Amino acid sequence: MDEDFTRLCDELRTEIEETGKRTRALQHHPVFSGEQGYPGQHGEMKANIMLAYRHLEDARMRIGKILQAADDGVSILDKPVPETTCEVVTE
């Protein structure tokens, strides 16, 4: 696969991850310590923060799927794990 394409995708995934962390951190903003403008306002705001976070995570995953498809089409999770030998110790 093209190294530049891979690098760009990896950079995007990193940026999205950082944006996701910053988005989730909004839940702890001091604005939630103040009064609500209407009943349920803070709950609605927090729910939308989580929805935004989930969409960012989905976008990050989709870019990972782009990399997967551009490579060999097999997920890293589906690739066989190389067998290692383990010595079983019995006493």
Buried (B, 14 or more C-beta within 10 A) or exposed (E): EEEEEBEEBEEBBEEBEEBBEEBBEBEEEEEBEEEEEEEEEBEEBBEEBEEBBEEBBEBBEEBBEBBBEEEEEEEEEEEEEEEEEEEEEEE
